[in-house]
Amino acid sequence: MKNLLVVLMLSFCALLAGCNILEMARHVDEANGQRIGPKPIQEDEVGDVCVAALPAIQSGKYKVDPYISAASSLQALGREKACEKLLALADVEQYGAQGFVLCRMLFTKEPGSDFKRPSLGGPSFLANTEKSDWPLEPIELVDGVPFLITRGYLSGGEAEAPASYVRYCIETCDWNRFRFKPLSDAEKRNALDKMLASNKWKSRLLDGWKSRLSESDREFFADQIK
């Protein structure tokens, strides 16, 4: 009975912490050799990712910092262990889609091949841009900052299963040699300035096409680095 109460208390604490319980290691009570519940992840454990901290790309609350931190931690594990963790993340229904962003950060296309984009539905791009403008959809990497480049997706049939896309990346893509790391506010602002100045942005005017972003578009990107 005592052990059961401990299990319930630890499980409740894990839920309050917001971390994925699948990412918590089980431990054994040294006194009687019985499993008594999950061992909380220590803050200094390299590579452990609290998937609840990764904002969804559909929520309107996307932020770059949690993804940069997760990518950095996963790279520190090495490819094999990082891929195992990505597969585990993909199996968590409410957070699996966040793995699409991490895959686009952590993998690159092999020479002479394509890096297939995940099938998420019909993207809502900004400033009349198209799929061909964004080879890493749903993100654009600028100096290590993964900007979200869609305002969302219109469902057109069943979306691709996150685990299927992770396996595709593992089997057909190279591991990214670029090392992600936490960035200062100034570094993120410099990346934002480059993003806003991109020549990809197109708005139709009476006299043709001109590179331009609306004020709301600029705020959309600025909010991502806050």
Contacts in CASP RR format, 6 or more apart in sequence:
PFRMAT RR
TARGET T0000
AUTHOR 0000-0000-0000
METHOD contacts of the structure
MODEL  1
MKNLLVVLMLSFCALLAGCNILEMARHVDEANGQRIGPKPIQEDEVGDVC
VAALPAIQSGKYKVDPYISAASSLQALGREKACEKLLALADVEQYGAQGF
VLCRMLFTKEPGSDFKRPSLGGPSFLANTEKSDWPLEPIELVDGVPFLIT
RGYLSGGEAEAPASYVRYCIETCDWNRFRFKPLSDAEKRNALDKMLASNK
WKSRLLDGWKSRLSESDREFFADQIK
3 29 0 8 1.000
3 34 0 8 1.000
3 36 0 8 1.000
6 36 0 8 1.000
6 37 0 8 1.000
7 36 0 8 1.000
7 37 0 8 1.000
10 36 0 8 1.000
10 37 0 8 1.000
10 38 0 8 1.000
10 40 0 8 1.000
11 21 0 8 1.000
11 37 0 8 1.000
11 38 0 8 1.000
13 40 0 8 1.000
14 21 0 8 1.000
14 24 0 8 1.000
14 38 0 8 1.000
14 40 0 8 1.000
15 21 0 8 1.000
17 40 0 8 1.000
17 50 0 8 1.000
18 50 0 8 1.000
18 52 0 8 1.000
19 41 0 8 1.000
19 50 0 8 1.000
19 51 0 8 1.000
19 52 0 8 1.000
20 49 0 8 1.000
20 50 0 8 1.000
20 51 0 8 1.000
20 52 0 8 1.000
20 89 0 8 1.000
20 92 0 8 1.000
20 95 0 8 1.000
21 38 0 8 1.000
22 88 0 8 1.000
22 91 0 8 1.000
22 92 0 8 1.000
23 41 0 8 1.000
23 48 0 8 1.000
23 49 0 8 1.000
23 50 0 8 1.000
23 51 0 8 1.000
23 85 0 8 1.000
23 88 0 8 1.000
24 38 0 8 1.000
24 39 0 8 1.000
24 40 0 8 1.000
24 41 0 8 1.000
25 38 0 8 1.000
25 39 0 8 1.000
25 41 0 8 1.000
26 35 0 8 1.000
26 37 0 8 1.000
26 38 0 8 1.000
26 39 0 8 1.000
27 35 0 8 1.000
27 36 0 8 1.000
27 37 0 8 1.000
27 38 0 8 1.000
27 39 0 8 1.000
28 34 0 8 1.000
28 35 0 8 1.000
28 36 0 8 1.000
29 35 0 8 1.000
29 36 0 8 1.000
41 48 0 8 1.000
41 50 0 8 1.000
46 73 0 8 1.000
46 76 0 8 1.000
46 77 0 8 1.000
47 73 0 8 1.000
47 74 0 8 1.000
47 76 0 8 1.000
47 77 0 8 1.000
47 82 0 8 1.000
47 85 0 8 1.000
48 73 0 8 1.000
49 70 0 8 1.000
49 73 0 8 1.000
49 74 0 8 1.000
49 85 0 8 1.000
49 89 0 8 1.000
51 89 0 8 1.000
51 92 0 8 1.000
51 95 0 8 1.000
51 96 0 8 1.000
51 98 0 8 1.000
52 95 0 8 1.000
53 66 0 8 1.000
53 69 0 8 1.000
53 70 0 8 1.000
54 66 0 8 1.000
54 67 0 8 1.000
54 70 0 8 1.000
54 95 0 8 1.000
54 98 0 8 1.000
54 99 0 8 1.000
54 101 0 8 1.000
54 102 0 8 1.000
55 61 0 8 1.000
55 62 0 8 1.000
55 63 0 8 1.000
55 66 0 8 1.000
55 98 0 8 1.000
56 62 0 8 1.000
56 97 0 8 1.000
56 98 0 8 1.000
57 97 0 8 1.000
57 98 0 8 1.000
57 100 0 8 1.000
57 101 0 8 1.000
57 138 0 8 1.000
57 148 0 8 1.000
57 150 0 8 1.000
57 152 0 8 1.000
58 97 0 8 1.000
58 152 0 8 1.000
58 153 0 8 1.000
62 148 0 8 1.000
62 224 0 8 1.000
63 224 0 8 1.000
63 225 0 8 1.000
63 226 0 8 1.000
64 145 0 8 1.000
64 146 0 8 1.000
64 147 0 8 1.000
64 188 0 8 1.000
64 224 0 8 1.000
64 225 0 8 1.000
65 182 0 8 1.000
65 225 0 8 1.000
67 98 0 8 1.000
67 101 0 8 1.000
67 102 0 8 1.000
67 105 0 8 1.000
67 146 0 8 1.000
68 144 0 8 1.000
68 145 0 8 1.000
68 146 0 8 1.000
68 180 0 8 1.000
68 181 0 8 1.000
68 182 0 8 1.000
68 183 0 8 1.000
69 182 0 8 1.000
70 102 0 8 1.000
71 102 0 8 1.000
71 105 0 8 1.000
71 106 0 8 1.000
71 146 0 8 1.000
71 180 0 8 1.000
72 179 0 8 1.000
72 180 0 8 1.000
72 181 0 8 1.000
72 182 0 8 1.000
74 82 0 8 1.000
74 85 0 8 1.000
74 86 0 8 1.000
74 102 0 8 1.000
74 106 0 8 1.000
75 82 0 8 1.000
75 106 0 8 1.000
75 176 0 8 1.000
75 179 0 8 1.000
75 180 0 8 1.000
77 85 0 8 1.000
79 175 0 8 1.000
82 106 0 8 1.000
83 166 0 8 1.000
83 170 0 8 1.000
86 99 0 8 1.000
86 102 0 8 1.000
86 103 0 8 1.000
86 106 0 8 1.000
86 166 0 8 1.000
86 170 0 8 1.000
87 163 0 8 1.000
87 166 0 8 1.000
87 167 0 8 1.000
87 170 0 8 1.000
89 95 0 8 1.000
89 96 0 8 1.000
89 98 0 8 1.000
89 99 0 8 1.000
89 102 0 8 1.000
89 162 0 8 1.000
90 96 0 8 1.000
90 99 0 8 1.000
90 161 0 8 1.000
90 162 0 8 1.000
90 163 0 8 1.000
90 165 0 8 1.000
90 166 0 8 1.000
91 163 0 8 1.000
96 162 0 8 1.000
97 120 0 8 1.000
97 159 0 8 1.000
97 162 0 8 1.000
99 162 0 8 1.000
99 165 0 8 1.000
99 166 0 8 1.000
100 118 0 8 1.000
100 120 0 8 1.000
100 138 0 8 1.000
100 162 0 8 1.000
100 165 0 8 1.000
101 138 0 8 1.000
101 139 0 8 1.000
101 146 0 8 1.000
101 148 0 8 1.000
103 118 0 8 1.000
103 165 0 8 1.000
103 166 0 8 1.000
103 169 0 8 1.000
104 115 0 8 1.000
104 136 0 8 1.000
104 137 0 8 1.000
104 138 0 8 1.000
104 139 0 8 1.000
104 141 0 8 1.000
104 146 0 8 1.000
105 139 0 8 1.000
105 141 0 8 1.000
105 146 0 8 1.000
105 176 0 8 1.000
105 180 0 8 1.000
106 169 0 8 1.000
106 175 0 8 1.000
106 176 0 8 1.000
107 115 0 8 1.000
107 169 0 8 1.000
107 173 0 8 1.000
107 174 0 8 1.000
107 175 0 8 1.000
107 176 0 8 1.000
108 115 0 8 1.000
108 173 0 8 1.000
108 174 0 8 1.000
108 175 0 8 1.000
108 176 0 8 1.000
108 177 0 8 1.000
109 115 0 8 1.000
109 173 0 8 1.000
109 174 0 8 1.000
110 172 0 8 1.000
110 173 0 8 1.000
110 174 0 8 1.000
113 172 0 8 1.000
115 135 0 8 1.000
115 136 0 8 1.000
115 173 0 8 1.000
116 168 0 8 1.000
117 131 0 8 1.000
117 135 0 8 1.000
117 136 0 8 1.000
117 137 0 8 1.000
118 138 0 8 1.000
118 160 0 8 1.000
118 165 0 8 1.000
119 159 0 8 1.000
119 160 0 8 1.000
120 138 0 8 1.000
120 153 0 8 1.000
120 159 0 8 1.000
120 160 0 8 1.000
121 153 0 8 1.000
121 154 0 8 1.000
121 155 0 8 1.000
121 156 0 8 1.000
121 157 0 8 1.000
121 159 0 8 1.000
122 153 0 8 1.000
122 154 0 8 1.000
122 155 0 8 1.000
122 156 0 8 1.000
123 131 0 8 1.000
123 137 0 8 1.000
123 138 0 8 1.000
123 150 0 8 1.000
123 152 0 8 1.000
123 153 0 8 1.000
124 150 0 8 1.000
124 151 0 8 1.000
124 152 0 8 1.000
124 153 0 8 1.000
124 154 0 8 1.000
125 131 0 8 1.000
125 133 0 8 1.000
125 134 0 8 1.000
125 149 0 8 1.000
125 150 0 8 1.000
125 151 0 8 1.000
126 149 0 8 1.000
126 150 0 8 1.000
126 151 0 8 1.000
126 201 0 8 1.000
126 213 0 8 1.000
126 217 0 8 1.000
126 220 0 8 1.000
127 200 0 8 1.000
127 201 0 8 1.000
127 202 0 8 1.000
127 203 0 8 1.000
127 212 0 8 1.000
127 213 0 8 1.000
127 214 0 8 1.000
127 217 0 8 1.000
128 201 0 8 1.000
128 202 0 8 1.000
128 203 0 8 1.000
128 204 0 8 1.000
129 149 0 8 1.000
129 200 0 8 1.000
129 201 0 8 1.000
129 202 0 8 1.000
131 137 0 8 1.000
133 200 0 8 1.000
134 140 0 8 1.000
134 149 0 8 1.000
134 200 0 8 1.000
137 149 0 8 1.000
137 150 0 8 1.000
138 148 0 8 1.000
138 149 0 8 1.000
138 150 0 8 1.000
139 146 0 8 1.000
139 147 0 8 1.000
139 148 0 8 1.000
139 149 0 8 1.000
140 146 0 8 1.000
140 147 0 8 1.000
140 149 0 8 1.000
140 195 0 8 1.000
141 147 0 8 1.000
142 191 0 8 1.000
142 192 0 8 1.000
142 194 0 8 1.000
142 195 0 8 1.000
143 187 0 8 1.000
143 190 0 8 1.000
143 191 0 8 1.000
143 194 0 8 1.000
144 178 0 8 1.000
144 180 0 8 1.000
144 183 0 8 1.000
144 191 0 8 1.000
145 183 0 8 1.000
145 187 0 8 1.000
145 188 0 8 1.000
145 191 0 8 1.000
145 192 0 8 1.000
145 195 0 8 1.000
145 225 0 8 1.000
147 191 0 8 1.000
147 192 0 8 1.000
147 195 0 8 1.000
147 221 0 8 1.000
147 224 0 8 1.000
148 224 0 8 1.000
151 220 0 8 1.000
153 159 0 8 1.000
183 191 0 8 1.000
185 225 0 8 1.000
188 225 0 8 1.000
189 225 0 8 1.000
191 225 0 8 1.000
192 221 0 8 1.000
192 222 0 8 1.000
192 225 0 8 1.000
195 221 0 8 1.000
196 213 0 8 1.000
196 218 0 8 1.000
196 221 0 8 1.000
198 211 0 8 1.000
199 211 0 8 1.000
200 211 0 8 1.000
201 211 0 8 1.000
201 212 0 8 1.000
201 213 0 8 1.000
201 217 0 8 1.000
202 209 0 8 1.000
202 210 0 8 1.000
202 211 0 8 1.000
202 212 0 8 1.000
203 209 0 8 1.000
203 210 0 8 1.000
203 211 0 8 1.000
203 212 0 8 1.000
203 213 0 8 1.000
203 214 0 8 1.000
END
